[in-house]
């Protein structure tokens, strides 16, 4: 006997969502959609690549390989996080690789006065570059692409000039050596630090006013102005944070290399940072930032590079294949945002 039309809703099954079993409401599991697959594409691709390397790539199972990859990923995670927030404001920061080089040069120039002082000055140099970039964008209203491109050239040039184009070897002991070598329980200290920073970054973006204002600016700058949000201060904060993270990344990379080298450190890192952020789920249209996705985007690119090297793929062809992979990943992400 069917329930009458005017029976209480609880007495009928109007839809799978409203179904009740033993008096308890249940929800029919939703099927996985194409948009879900696009949203999870970075995690799926990382897992697939990892499985491939574990099965096929010679020597990939060696724990030393994982440790080396984490050392390599740590500075890239930092600059990709800063990049993702800049992209979240519908901007971009092309200067991060050059700021890393400047940070490295400051270490090489000041290391004789003390390693702690040189580290502090290097991070401070990154922060100053970021603030300068932010002020050019916020106060002079220079487009982020142009401002950061100018800083990319200027910071790299200054970095090379400070050391005269030379490479400065660092001491074999002290804080810098510890940063570049310390790996408690087999996990690099710099990787642990990068993940801690990622957690703090996620908190700032989701739970603090500057982070929320940054996303509001990215969603609609006009609406943010009309709502009375401090747009200029927010932009200065975003690019200052990006510069700060690039300065720390420069310290990590320099410590790992064991030398200050403005000709090597940070080269093309800005491209990988942009790719990692966008692949990870931060849309170029702004208004959204995916911290976890950005971290996995970095790990995906780092493992991809290692796959090419360990499988003896020609470096020139490897760059072409990497570019094709990035384009394919971005194509899958196009509707996920």
C-alpha positions in Angstrom: 0.0 0.0 0.0 1.5 3.3 -1.0 1.6 6.4 1.2 -1.1 9.0 0.4 0.0 12.1 -1.4 -0.5 14.3 1.7 1.4 12.0 4.0 4.2 13.5 6.0 7.5 13.7 4.1 9.1 11.3 6.6 6.6 8.7 5.6 7.6 8.6 1.9 10.8 8.3 0.0 10.8 11.4 -2.2 14.4 11.1 -3.3 17.6 9.0 -2.6 18.8 11.8 -0.4 15.7 11.7 1.8 15.7 7.9 2.2 15.4 6.6 5.7 16.6 3.2 7.1 15.4 2.2 10.6 14.3 5.8 11.2 17.7 7.3 10.3 18.2 9.5 7.3 20.8 8.3 4.8 22.4 9.9 1.8 22.9 8.0 -1.4 26.6 8.2 -2.3 27.2 10.7 -5.1 28.9 9.3 -8.2 32.3 10.6 -9.1 32.0 13.3 -11.8 34.4 14.6 -14.4 34.8 17.8 -12.4 35.9 15.7 -9.4 38.6 14.0 -11.5 39.8 17.4 -12.6 39.9 18.7 -9.1 41.9 15.6 -7.9 44.1 15.5 -11.1 47.3 16.7 -9.3 46.9 14.0 -6.7 46.0 11.3 -9.2 48.9 12.3 -11.5 51.4 12.3 -8.5 50.3 8.8 -7.4 50.5 7.4 -10.9 53.9 8.9 -11.5 55.1 7.6 -8.2 53.8 4.1 -8.9 55.4 4.1 -12.3 58.8 5.1 -10.9 58.7 2.6 -8.1 57.9 -0.2 -10.6 60.1 0.9 -13.5 62.8 3.5 -12.7 66.1 2.0 -11.6 67.1 2.9 -8.1 64.1 4.9 -7.4 63.2 2.8 -4.3 66.4 3.8 -2.6 65.6 6.0 0.4 68.4 8.3 -0.5 66.5 9.2 -3.6 63.4 10.3 -1.6 65.6 12.3 0.7 67.3 14.1 -2.2 64.0 14.9 -3.8 62.7 16.4 -0.6 65.8 18.6 -0.3 65.1 19.8 -3.8 61.4 20.3 -3.3 61.7 22.4 -0.1 62.7 25.8 -1.6 60.4 25.3 -4.5 57.5 24.7 -2.1 58.2 28.0 -0.4 58.2 30.1 -3.6 55.2 28.3 -5.0 53.2 29.2 -2.0 54.0 32.9 -2.4 53.3 32.6 -6.1 49.9 31.0 -5.4 48.9 33.9 -3.3 50.0 36.4 -5.9 48.0 34.5 -8.5 45.1 34.5 -6.0 45.0 38.3 -6.3 44.9 37.9 -10.1 48.6 38.9 -10.3 51.9 37.1 -10.7 55.4 37.3 -9.3 58.1 36.5 -11.9 60.9 37.7 -9.6 61.1 34.9 -7.1 63.9 33.0 -8.8 66.1 36.1 -9.0 65.3 37.0 -5.4 66.5 33.6 -4.4 69.8 34.4 -6.3 70.1 37.7 -4.5 69.5 36.0 -1.2 72.3 33.6 -2.0 74.7 36.4 -3.0 74.0 38.2 0.3 75.0 35.1 2.2 78.2 34.8 0.1 79.0 38.5 0.8 78.2 38.5 4.5 79.1 34.9 5.6 82.5 36.1 6.8 80.8 38.3 9.5 78.9 35.3 10.8 76.5 32.7 9.4 73.6 33.8 11.5 73.9 37.4 10.4 74.3 36.4 6.8 71.1 34.3 6.9 69.2 37.1 8.5 70.4 39.6 5.9 69.6 37.2 3.1 66.0 36.8 4.3 65.7 40.5 4.8 66.9 41.1 1.2 64.1 38.9 0.0 61.5 40.7 2.1 62.7 44.1 0.9 62.5 43.0 -2.8 59.0 41.7 -2.2 57.9 44.9 -0.5 59.4 47.0 -3.3 57.5 44.9 -5.8 54.3 45.3 -3.8 54.6 49.0 -3.6 55.2 49.4 -7.3 52.0 47.4 -7.9 49.9 48.9 -5.2 51.0 52.6 -5.2 52.2 53.2 -8.8 49.7 50.7 -10.2 52.3 49.0 -12.4 51.0 45.7 -13.7 52.4 42.8 -11.7 53.7 41.2 -14.8 55.8 44.3 -15.7 56.9 45.1 -12.1 58.0 41.6 -11.3 59.7 41.2 -14.7 61.7 44.3 -14.0 62.6 43.0 -10.6 63.6 39.6 -12.1 66.2 41.4 -14.3 67.4 43.8 -11.6 67.7 41.3 -8.8 69.6 38.8 -10.9 71.9 41.5 -12.1 72.5 42.8 -8.5 73.1 39.3 -7.3 75.8 38.7 -9.9 77.4 42.1 -9.3 77.6 41.5 -5.5 79.8 38.5 -6.0 81.4 39.6 -9.3 79.9 36.6 -11.0 82.0 34.3 -8.8 80.9 31.3 -6.7 81.6 31.5 -3.0 82.0 28.3 -1.1 80.5 28.1 2.4 82.0 26.7 5.6 81.6 22.9 6.2 80.1 23.5 9.6 77.7 25.8 11.4 74.1 26.7 10.8 74.3 26.7 7.0 75.8 23.3 6.8 73.1 22.0 9.2 70.4 23.5 7.1 71.8 21.9 4.0 72.5 18.4 5.5 70.3 17.8 8.6 67.8 15.0 8.0 66.2 13.8 11.3 64.8 10.3 10.8 65.7 10.5 7.2 63.5 13.5 6.5 65.3 16.7 5.5 64.9 19.5 8.0 64.2 21.9 5.2 61.3 19.8 4.0 59.9 19.7 7.5 60.3 23.5 7.7 58.6 23.9 4.3 55.6 21.8 5.3 55.3 23.8 8.6 55.4 27.0 6.5 52.7 25.5 4.3 50.5 24.9 7.3 51.0 28.5 8.5 50.3 29.8 5.0 47.0 27.9 4.8 46.0 29.4 8.2 46.9 32.9 7.0 44.9 32.5 3.8 41.8 30.9 5.4 41.7 32.4 8.9 43.2 35.9 8.8 42.0 39.2 7.4 45.0 39.8 5.1 44.5 36.3 3.6 40.8 36.8 3.1 41.3 40.3 1.7 43.8 38.9 -0.8 41.2 36.4 -2.1 38.6 39.2 -2.2 40.9 41.3 -4.3 41.5 38.4 -6.7 37.7 37.7 -7.0 36.9 41.4 -7.7 39.2 44.3 -7.0 36.3 46.8 -7.7 34.1 45.1 -5.2 36.9 45.1 -2.6 37.4 48.8 -3.1 33.7 49.5 -2.8 33.6 47.3 0.4 36.3 49.4 1.9 39.0 46.7 2.0 42.6 47.9 2.2 43.5 46.8 -1.3 46.9 48.6 -1.5 48.0 47.3 1.8 46.8 43.8 0.9 48.9 43.8 -2.4 52.0 45.1 -0.5 51.4 42.3 2.0 51.0 39.6 -0.7 54.2 40.5 -2.6 56.1 41.2 0.6 55.3 37.6 1.7 56.3 36.2 -1.7 59.6 38.0 -1.4 60.1 36.8 2.2 59.5 33.2 1.2 61.8 33.6 -1.8 64.5 34.9 0.5 64.1 31.8 2.8 64.1 29.6 -0.3 67.4 31.2 -1.3 68.9 30.3 2.0 67.7 26.7 1.7 69.1 26.3 -1.8 72.4 27.9 -0.9 72.9 25.7 2.1 72.1 22.6 0.1 74.5 23.6 -2.7 77.2 24.5 -0.1 78.0 27.7 -2.0 76.6 31.1 -3.0 76.1 31.1 -6.7 74.0 33.8 -8.4 74.5 32.2 -11.8 72.8 28.9 -10.8 70.5 29.3 -7.8 66.8 30.1 -8.7 67.2 29.8 -12.5 63.8 29.2 -14.0 62.3 28.5 -10.5 59.6 31.1 -11.2 58.3 29.0 -14.1 58.1 25.8 -12.0 56.5 27.8 -9.1 53.8 29.1 -11.4 53.1 25.7 -13.0 53.0 24.0 -9.5 50.5 26.6 -8.2 48.2 26.4 -11.2 48.4 22.6 -11.6 47.6 22.4 -7.8 44.3 24.2 -8.2 45.1 28.0 -7.9 43.3 29.5 -11.0 44.9 32.3 -12.9 41.5 34.1 -12.7 42.2 34.7 -9.0 40.0 34.5 -5.9 41.2 31.0 -4.8 44.3 29.4 -3.4 45.0 25.7 -2.9 47.8 25.2 -0.4 47.8 21.4 -0.4 47.4 21.3 -4.2 50.4 23.6 -4.6 52.6 21.4 -2.4 51.6 18.3 -4.5 52.1 20.3 -7.7 55.7 20.9 -6.6 56.2 17.3 -5.6 54.8 16.2 -9.0 57.2 18.4 -10.9 60.2 17.4 -8.8 59.5 13.7 -9.2 58.9 14.2 -13.0 62.3 15.8 -13.4 63.9 12.9 -11.4 62.1 10.4 -13.6 63.6 11.9 -16.7 67.1 12.0 -15.2 67.0 8.5 -13.7 65.7 7.0 -17.0 68.4 8.6 -19.0 66.1 10.8 -21.1 68.0 13.4 -23.1 67.9 16.7 -21.3 66.6 18.6 -24.3 63.8 16.1 -24.9 63.1 16.0 -21.2 62.3 19.8 -21.3 59.9 19.2 -24.2 58.2 16.3 -22.4 57.9 18.3 -19.2 56.3 21.2 -21.1 53.8 18.8 -22.8 53.0 17.3 -19.4 52.4 20.8 -17.8 50.1 21.8 -20.7 48.2 18.5 -20.3 47.9 19.0 -16.6 46.6 22.6 -17.0 44.1 21.4 -19.6 42.7 18.9 -17.1 42.5 21.7 -14.5 40.8 24.1 -16.8 37.2 23.5 -15.4 38.1 22.3 -11.9 38.3 25.8 -10.5 
